[in-house]
Amino acid sequence: MSTRVYVNGYWMTYTEKGEEALKTEKQQNQKSLNIIILSAAPKSKATKSIIIAGENRGHKITVLDPAYLYLLISESESGYDRVYDGYDKNDKPVRIKAKNIDAVISRIGNNLSYGTSVLHHFRYNLGIFTTQSPEGILTASDKLLSLQKISASKIRVPKTIYADNGVHLDFMIDKIGGLPAISKLLKGSQGIGVIPLESKLQTNATMQSFYKSGNKTIIQQYIEGGAKDIRAIVIDGEVISAMERTAPKGDLRANISLGGSGRKIELTEKEIDMCIEASNACGLRVSGVDLMRGNNGKTYCIEVNGNYGYKIEEVTKDDISTPLIKYCERQYKKGNFSKDALVQSIRDTKALIMKFNDTYSTPKEINGTTEIDILLERFDKELNIFKTL
């Protein structure tokens, strides 16, 4: 059986499970959800995998490229913010109604700044559940900030040092244990911007080039781990899959996208906890966490990825998309709203109530009920919902 999925103005066809299997899974779900995937790559392996997983569970999946979306911020205190899809340049942008969306799955890689702005609008302004927070994605994209948060959560990371203009290189190298060491650009993925520092001459030349060109760089302790690391996928407080990656000969970067190889592995209970806690520390319920087992018997958290790759599905044969869809289903059963958005709404409602009290304004009547009574009722309702979470 094949399914046709709407993707910013056109339809794509994917082959799925047999019709009877699909019918059975649809019957098992209480409600068919409308789920949006925010992605600039509708034909990527990741997007296709999520689409198929969602369709197999009876849900409607829509793929939207954030670059074509318009964000409207209204002047109303009641909140009438909007999102419009402007994919068709020859036609008027179409409003995407919040009531028609049950969840948003983010796959934001390129154009991170605008992509997270779109995600923020869906999550906070429209109050729709999103599998990731924009703050979490931005934190994970910054190697220094993410390491700060992970370390603050009492999780072991490699010794790391950073300076805006590191003129005392000898001091910096000494503080992380000497050479060899690793330099990493603050912004970078798939191993890009990762350079081994082996000699004093090479270190001076490399770091001076980075500083003069304005590239922000951290220097990390070199962990001897046989040119291997671990990628684990965390979804809603659970490690879904894990693989060990080995760097190609002559390289220390184990990224499979750079030619590395991988194999499925089992994590220890301590490593599982590390992954979940590191993801939470960065503000993400959905992430790819990288660990490294050192020859010294210690495991280190290397980084957290907000837009993890899907090579892990090929390597481990694990389905990492269905758990993502099930996360959306669980959240829908809880009430179909973002907890963060609810907190913000409670704060906004309280502010409006206080505004009436401070100004002694005479509230208007709406169908026999005053504005202040409506606000108080809304405030009580939101608080009661929050207490059930």
C-alpha positions in Angstrom: 0.0 0.0 0.0 1.2 3.6 -0.6 0.2 6.8 1.0 0.2 10.4 -0.4 1.5 13.0 2.0 1.1 16.8 1.6 4.4 18.6 1.7 4.3 22.4 1.4 2.2 22.6 -1.8 2.7 19.1 -3.3 2.1 15.5 -2.6 4.7 12.7 -2.1 4.0 9.0 -2.2 5.6 6.5 0.1 5.2 2.7 0.2 4.0 1.4 3.6 2.7 -1.7 5.4 0.0 -3.9 3.9 -3.5 -2.6 4.0 -4.7 -5.0 6.7 -1.8 -4.3 9.0 -2.4 -0.6 8.6 -6.1 -1.0 9.2 -5.4 -2.9 12.4 -3.0 -0.3 13.8 -5.5 2.5 13.0 -8.2 0.7 14.9 -5.9 0.4 17.9 -5.5 4.2 18.1 -8.3 6.2 19.7 -7.9 9.2 17.5 -6.2 10.1 14.3 -3.9 13.0 15.0 -2.9 15.8 12.7 0.9 16.0 13.1 3.2 18.6 11.4 6.9 17.9 10.7 8.9 21.0 10.5 11.6 20.1 8.0 13.5 21.7 5.0 14.2 18.2 3.7 10.9 16.4 3.0 12.7 13.7 1.0 15.3 12.9 3.7 15.5 9.5 5.3 14.5 11.0 8.6 11.4 12.7 7.3 10.3 9.7 5.3 10.8 7.4 8.3 8.6 9.7 10.5 6.0 10.0 7.9 5.7 6.2 7.5 5.6 5.7 11.2 2.8 8.3 11.6 0.8 7.0 8.7 1.2 3.4 10.0 -0.5 4.4 13.2 -3.3 6.1 11.4 -2.3 9.8 11.7 -2.3 12.5 9.1 1.3 13.9 8.5 2.0 17.3 7.0 5.5 18.4 6.2 6.2 22.1 6.3 9.4 23.9 5.4 9.9 26.7 8.0 11.4 29.0 5.4 8.0 29.4 3.7 6.0 30.1 6.9 4.9 33.6 7.9 4.6 34.4 11.6 2.0 37.0 12.7 2.1 38.6 16.1 -1.2 40.3 16.9 -1.8 43.4 19.0 -4.5 41.6 21.0 -4.0 40.8 24.7 -6.2 37.8 24.3 -3.6 36.3 21.8 -4.6 36.0 18.2 -1.2 35.2 16.8 -1.1 33.3 13.5 1.0 31.1 11.2 0.6 31.2 7.4 2.0 28.8 4.8 3.4 30.8 1.8 4.9 27.9 -0.2 2.9 28.8 -3.3 4.4 32.2 -4.4 1.6 32.8 -6.9 -1.2 32.5 -4.3 -2.1 34.1 -1.1 -0.5 32.4 2.0 -2.8 30.0 3.7 -3.5 30.2 7.4 -2.5 27.1 9.5 -5.1 26.9 12.2 -4.0 25.8 15.7 -7.1 23.9 16.3 -6.3 21.6 13.4 -2.8 20.7 14.7 -2.3 18.1 17.5 1.5 18.0 17.5 4.6 19.4 15.9 7.8 17.3 15.3 10.8 19.4 14.6 13.6 18.4 12.3 15.4 21.7 12.1 19.0 21.7 10.7 19.5 24.5 8.3 18.5 28.1 9.0 18.4 27.3 12.7 17.6 30.9 13.8 14.4 31.2 11.8 13.4 27.5 12.3 13.5 27.8 16.0 11.5 31.1 15.8 8.8 29.1 13.9 8.9 26.4 16.5 8.6 29.0 19.3 5.5 30.4 17.6 3.8 27.0 17.4 4.8 26.1 21.0 4.3 29.3 22.9 2.1 31.6 20.8 -0.3 29.0 19.5 0.1 26.6 22.5 0.7 23.5 20.4 2.7 20.5 21.8 6.1 20.3 20.1 8.4 17.3 20.6 11.4 19.7 21.2 11.7 23.2 22.7 13.3 25.9 20.6 15.5 26.7 23.6 16.7 23.1 23.8 17.6 23.0 20.1 19.6 26.3 20.4 21.4 25.0 23.5 22.4 21.8 21.8 23.7 23.7 18.8 26.1 25.6 21.0 28.9 23.2 22.2 30.0 25.5 25.0 26.5 26.2 26.4 25.4 22.6 26.2 28.6 21.4 28.0 28.0 24.0 30.7 24.5 22.8 31.3 25.5 19.1 31.2 28.3 19.7 33.6 26.1 21.7 35.9 23.8 18.6 36.1 26.7 16.6 37.5 27.4 14.6 34.4 31.0 13.8 33.4 32.2 15.7 30.3 35.8 16.0 28.9 37.9 18.8 30.5 37.1 21.9 28.3 38.4 25.4 28.2 37.2 28.4 26.3 38.2 32.1 25.9 36.9 34.7 23.6 40.5 35.7 22.7 42.8 32.9 24.0 46.2 34.6 24.0 47.5 32.3 26.8 47.5 29.1 24.8 50.1 27.3 27.0 47.8 28.0 30.0 44.7 26.7 28.2 46.4 23.5 27.0 47.9 22.8 30.5 44.4 23.2 32.1 42.9 20.4 30.0 45.8 18.0 30.5 48.2 18.9 27.8 48.6 17.7 24.2 47.2 15.9 22.4 43.9 17.8 22.6 40.9 18.5 20.5 39.6 21.8 19.2 36.0 22.2 18.2 34.0 25.1 16.7 31.1 26.1 18.9 28.8 25.7 16.0 29.2 22.6 13.9 27.8 19.1 13.3 28.8 15.8 11.6 32.4 16.3 12.7 32.9 19.5 10.9 35.2 21.9 12.8 36.8 19.1 14.9 40.6 19.3 14.7 43.2 17.3 16.7 45.9 19.3 18.3 49.1 17.3 18.5 52.1 19.5 18.6 52.7 23.0 20.1 53.6 24.4 16.7 50.4 23.1 15.1 48.3 24.1 18.1 49.6 27.7 17.9 49.0 28.0 14.2 45.5 26.4 14.3 44.2 28.4 17.3 45.6 31.7 16.0 43.9 31.1 12.7 40.6 30.5 14.5 40.9 33.6 16.7 41.9 35.9 13.8 39.0 34.7 11.6 36.5 35.2 14.5 35.7 31.5 14.8 34.6 30.7 18.4 36.4 27.5 19.5 36.6 25.3 22.5 39.7 23.1 23.4 39.0 19.8 25.0 40.9 17.1 26.7 41.8 14.2 24.4 39.9 11.0 25.5 41.7 7.8 24.4 38.9 5.6 23.4 40.1 3.7 20.3 38.6 6.3 17.9 35.1 5.2 18.9 32.1 6.9 20.4 28.4 6.1 21.1 25.3 7.7 19.7 22.1 7.1 21.7 18.6 8.3 20.8 16.5 9.6 23.7 12.8 10.1 23.4 10.6 11.2 26.3 12.9 9.9 29.1 13.9 6.6 27.4 16.9 5.5 25.4 15.3 4.1 22.2 18.5 2.9 20.4 22.3 3.0 20.7 25.1 2.3 18.4 28.9 2.4 18.7 30.7 4.3 15.9 34.2 3.7 14.8 36.2 6.3 12.9 37.7 5.5 9.5 41.4 4.7 9.4 43.5 7.8 9.9 40.7 9.9 11.4 39.5 10.3 15.0 36.0 11.5 14.1 33.6 8.5 14.3 30.7 10.2 12.4 29.2 7.7 10.0 28.5 10.6 7.6 32.3 11.0 7.3 32.9 7.3 6.5 32.8 5.8 10.0 31.2 2.4 10.7 28.7 1.5 13.3 27.2 -1.4 15.2 24.4 -1.8 17.7 25.3 -2.0 21.3 23.7 -2.1 24.8 24.4 0.6 27.3 24.9 0.2 31.0 22.3 1.5 33.4 24.6 4.3 34.3 25.1 5.2 30.6 21.4 5.2 30.0 20.9 7.6 32.9 23.7 9.8 31.6 21.9 10.1 28.2 18.5 10.9 29.7 19.9 13.4 32.2 22.2 15.1 29.6 19.2 15.5 27.2 17.1 17.0 30.0 20.0 19.3 31.0 19.9 20.8 27.5 16.1 21.2 27.7 15.3 18.4 25.2 13.0 15.5 25.5 14.0 14.2 22.1 17.7 14.2 21.2 20.8 12.3 20.1 23.4 12.0 22.8 27.0 11.2 22.2 29.1 9.3 24.7 32.7 8.1 24.8 34.0 5.2 26.8 37.6 6.1 27.8 40.3 3.5 28.2 40.5 4.7 31.8 37.1 3.0 32.5 35.2 6.3 32.6 32.3 7.3 30.3 32.1 10.9 29.2 29.1 12.8 27.6 30.6 14.5 24.5 27.5 16.4 23.3 23.8 16.5 22.7 22.3 16.8 19.3 18.9 18.4 18.6 18.8 17.3 14.9 20.3 13.8 15.1 20.9 11.7 12.0 19.0 8.6 10.9 21.9 6.4 10.0 21.3 4.7 13.4 18.2 3.1 12.0 20.2 1.4 9.2 22.9 0.3 11.6 20.8 -1.0 14.5 17.6 -1.9 12.5 15.7 -0.1 15.4 12.6 1.9 14.6 13.3 5.3 16.2 10.3 7.1 14.5 7.4 5.1 16.0 8.4 6.0 19.6 8.4 9.7 18.4 4.8 9.3 17.2 3.8 7.5 20.4 5.3 10.4 22.3 2.9 12.7 20.4 0.0 10.3 21.2 0.8 10.3 24.9 0.9 14.0 25.0 -2.4 14.3 23.2 -4.0 12.1 25.8 -2.7 14.4 28.5 -4.7 17.3 27.0 -3.0 18.3 23.7 -1.1 21.3 24.9 2.5 22.3 25.7 3.2 22.4 29.4 5.5 25.4 28.8 2.8 27.2 26.9 0.4 26.5 29.7 2.8 28.0 32.3 3.1 31.0 30.1 -0.7 31.3 29.7 -1.1 31.1 33.5 1.4 33.9 33.9 -0.3 36.0 31.2 -3.8 35.5 32.7 -2.4 36.4 36.2 -0.9 39.6 34.7 -4.2 40.6 33.2 -6.0 40.1 36.5 -3.4 42.1 38.3 -3.7 44.9 35.7 -7.4 45.2 36.4 -6.7 45.3 40.2 -3.9 47.9 39.9 -5.9 50.3 37.6 -9.3 49.7 39.2 -10.7 49.5 35.7 -14.4 48.7 35.3 -14.4 45.4 33.4 -16.7 45.1 30.4 -19.5 42.6 30.4 -19.6 39.8 27.8 -23.0 38.0 27.7 -23.7 38.9 31.3 -20.2 38.0 32.6 -17.5 40.5 33.3 -14.0 40.2 31.8 -12.5 39.8 35.2 -14.8 36.8 36.0 -13.8 35.2 32.7 -10.1 35.7 33.5 -10.5 34.3 37.0 -12.4 31.2 35.6 -9.6 30.7 33.0 -6.9 31.1 35.7 -8.6 28.4 37.9 -9.0 26.1 35.0 -5.4 26.4 33.8 -4.1 25.8 37.4 -6.2 22.7 37.8 -4.9 21.3 34.5 -1.3 22.1 35.5 -1.8 20.2 38.8 -2.6 17.0 36.9 0.7 17.0 34.9 
